Amino acid sequence: MGLPAEKIRRATYADLEAVPANQVAEIIDGQLHVHPRPAPRHARASSALGGELFGPFDKGHGGPGGWVILDEPELHFGPERDQDVLVPDLAGWRIERLPELPETAYFTVAPDWVCEVLSPSTEAIDRVEKMPIYAREGVRHAWLLNPLLETLEVFTLSPDRLWLLRSQHRGAARVRAEPFDAIELDLSLLWQRKAPPPPAEP
């Protein structure tokens, strides 16, 4: 009769804090996941999208306002609040659900919207492991942005907490995507494109 398999130790918040600052660490279902900081195309897409949404929806400049939108917030989920520690690239809360920012360095209130910017090293984790956690916690909207393929996938949560793909867009499309469909988003602004050559000397 074989010996029972060794029980896998669950990661703690101390494990996460010990990860070097030049890496991104998350705890998913009790297991520590570490990956490098985003590549330039990834960072460009995330920063550009946050910039497009912040003015109209966080500050109410040229849009309806009513949101708190943050880059890479640390989210604590699960019965002990560190079973799952996720860091989406972007997240947003409707102001009535998050009238004040927490005093802690993390959030326990689930966002209303998250955006994950996909890379070859993280796409499987984002889709297969993190998306179900967001659904379990009641996040209503999720976007998956792929800067290499220049695509945007827009999901909404069904009443039985399953993700429904509402729309897909690519390239230089101009889109109105839930929950930010009050404005038209020009996707071409999100992608890292080569700068045009300088004008020829006269």
N, C-alpha and C positions, 0 to 999 in steps of 0.2 A: 504494500500500500504506500503510495507516494506521500510526501510531505505536503501540507497545504501551501499554496502559493503565498509568498511574502506579501503582506499588506502594503500597498503603496502609501507612503506618507503624504498627507495633504499639505499643500503649500500654505504658508502663513503670510500675513502682511509684512512680517520682518523679512521673509525671503524676497518679497517684491522690493522693499526698500533697499536691499543689499545690491540690487542690480545697478551697474554703472549708468551714469546719467546719459551716456551716448547711445543707450539702447532703450527700447520700449518694452515694458513688462506688463503682463496681464495674468490674472488667475481665472481659469475657465474650468468649471466643475472641480475646483479644488486643486488643479494642476497648474504649475507655473509655465507660462509661455513667454519667451524672450525673442525679440527680433530687432534688427538694426533700425536706426532712425530712417524716416522715409527718404527715398531717392528724390532727386530734383523734380522730375515730372510729377511725382506723387505730391510733393510739397507745393508745387505750383498750382495744381488742380485744387487742392484743399484750400489754400490761401485765397485763390481767386474766387472760388465759390463762396467762402465765408465773407469776402469783401462785397460780393454782389448782393448777398442776403442781409448783411448787417444793417446797412443804412435804411432800407425800406421796412424791415421787420423788427429789428431791435430798437433802432432810434426813431422809426416812423418818418424818415426823410424820403419822400416820394413813394410812400407805401403805407399800409395800414398800421404798422407797429404791432404791439401786443405780444412780442416774443423776447426771450432771453436766448441769445445764440453765442456759443462758446466753442473755441478750438480745443480739442483733445481734453475734455473733462474726464475726471476719474469717477467712474460709477461703481458703487458698491451694492451688490444684490445678494439675495439668498438669506436664509434664516439667521445666520450669524454675521451677515453683512460683509463677509470677506470670502464667502464660498465662490462668488464670481466678482472679480474686479476687472471691469472692461474700460477701455479707453478708445471710444470712437474718434474718428478724425474730426467730426463736427457733431454737435448736438444742439437741439433747441427745445425750450420749454415755453408753453403758453404762460403769460405773465400771471394769470390767475392761479396757476398751479405752482409757481415759484415766485411769489411776490418779493422775496428777499433772498439774497445769496446766503448759503450756509456759512457758518463760522469755521467748519472743518475744511480740510483740503480736498474733500471729495463730496459727492452727491449721493444721497440715498433715495431721492425722488426720481423715478424713471422719467427720461425725457419724453416729449411728444413726438420728436423726430430725431433720427440719427442718420449720419452719412458715413459710410466706409469707403475710402478710396483704395481700390484694389491694386495689389501688386502680385507678381508671380509667387512670392514667398509667403504671402498672407491670405491669398484669395480663398483657399480651402477652409482656413480657420474662420474667416469673416462669414462665408456662406453657410458652412455646415455646423459650426459650433456657436458662433456669436448670434447669428440671426434667430435661432430658436430661443436663446436666452432673452433677447429683446422682445420676442413675441410673448414669452412666459410672463415678463414683467409689464406687459401692456403698452409698450411703445406703439403708437398708432401709425407712424409713417417711417419708412426707411428708404434711403437712396443708396445704390451701389454705383460708384463712379469708377470707370476704368480709363486712366489717362493714356495707356498704351494703345488701346483699341478706340479711344475717344468715344465712349458710350456711357449713357446714363440709364439705369433701370430704376423705376419708381414703383414701390410697393406700399400697400396699405394693409392694415390688420383686419381680418374678418371678425365677426362676433365670437366665433369659437377659437380665436387666437391662432389663425393660420395666415400666412403671408399670401396676399393676392398681388400678382404682377399687373399693375395698371397700365403701364406704358414703357416703351423703350425708345431711346433716341440716340443719334450718333452724329459725329462730325460737327458741322456748323449749324445744326438745327436751332430754331428759336422755339422754345417750349414754355408751356404753362403747366407746372407739375405740382401736384398736391404735396404738402399743405401750403405751398408758396405760389399758388396759381393766380394771385392778385397781380403779379407782374410777369412780364415775358422775360425769360432767361435766354441769353445768347450763349450757347455752349461753346462757340469758338473762342470765347474769352477765357475758357478754363484750360485749354491745351497749350502745351509748350511748343510753339512753332518757331522756326528759324526767322530771325529778323531779316527784313529786306536788305539787299546790298545798298551801300551808300551811293548817292548820286554821283555820276561821273564828273570829273573835273572839267570845267569849261575850257 
